[in-house]
Amino acid sequence: MPESARRRSLAFEGALAVAAFLLLALLPTVYPSKALVDFVIRLAALGIFASSLNILIGYGGMVSFGHGMFFASGAYAFGLLMQKAGTSIPVAIGLAVLFTAVLATIIGAICVRLKEIYFAFLTLAFQMLLHSLIISWVPLTGGDQGLMGGIPRPPFLGIDMSDQFHLYVFACATLVASLLAMRHLMESPFGYTLRMIRDNAPRAQFLGIHVWRMRLAAFVLAGAFASLGGVLMSLFVSGAYPEFAYWTMSGEGIFMIMLGGMSAFLGPVVGAAVLLFLNDIVTRFTEYYGLTLGVVILLFALVFRRGVAEFALVAFQRLGVGKRA
């Protein structure tokens, strides 16, 4: 793509991002509902998490069963900085992301050397190691009770995170900014190189691309973005809990990608919305939560084999063809 066309595309996507943020920010004024506000905050946290995981799975071809450890590390690092160090919220967020990036660099340097199932299970092993550390280090992490006592939320730049609407707007801004950043990264030469490695790593290496470094860079970026999701969830629940680092967290991320579709950029966010909606509906009407949700997800997987977002895109394309004909 020529540089001028790329700049126009980036400007257009930036304008769409601003419009999406304004639409989300104004939504509670049109439809005032605490349930809606809570849903969107959770969607922001899990949407960023699922999209970051799709950097590895959809673009890098690296299926990680342990991505939840970075969600948890962001939540715990942020919560501990606010509780014990008394830092401001922006500083705590920056340090939490930095800590997670360092952690991802150390773990990724080991994991990305392996391929396919070995990579997947080694990431799972590291996640369960972190989960065990959280459970065992009671004086610091609170053990299986999590970080108790709430997270302080001192105002900054006129933003008061103790106000649910302020937290909602902040979560929407973080979601839109994170998605825009990930979109630009995946549409940059870095993103296309990552796709080349996914499709044919030996050929990419033959062309002079350092495959290990590129995969490690993707691993670190994915971990850093996942930590932002953890920070948002930590602010929402005013704490951090061992469940964030359990293997089911990574499993939910993979479910979200499968439900939404890994080839559509917004697929993971759509999948997160579907999973959250199903979760809220199922828990409201039945006590057999696991069984019912599993059946519903199976039906979705059978009907929308490539994900809801991809199914919708294909349907719109067919309608467009039909109209032109």
Secondary structure, 3 states (H helix, E strand, C coil): CCHHHHHHHHHHHHHHHHHHHHHHHHHHHHCCCHHHHHHHHHHHHHHHHHHHHHHHHHHCCCCCCCCHHHHHHHHHHHHHHHHHHCCCHHHHHHHHHHHHHHHHHHHHHHHCCCCHHHHHHHHHHHHHHHHHHHHHCHHHHCHHHCCCCCCCCCCECCECCCCHHHHHHHHHHHHHHHHHHHHHHHCCHHHHHHHHHHHCHHHHHHCCCCHHHHHHHHHHHHHHHHHHHHHHHHHHHCCCCHHHHCHHHHHHHHHHHHHHCCCCCCHHHHHHHHHHHHHHHHHHHCCCHHHHHHHHHHHHHHHCCCCHHHHHHHHHHHHHHHHHC
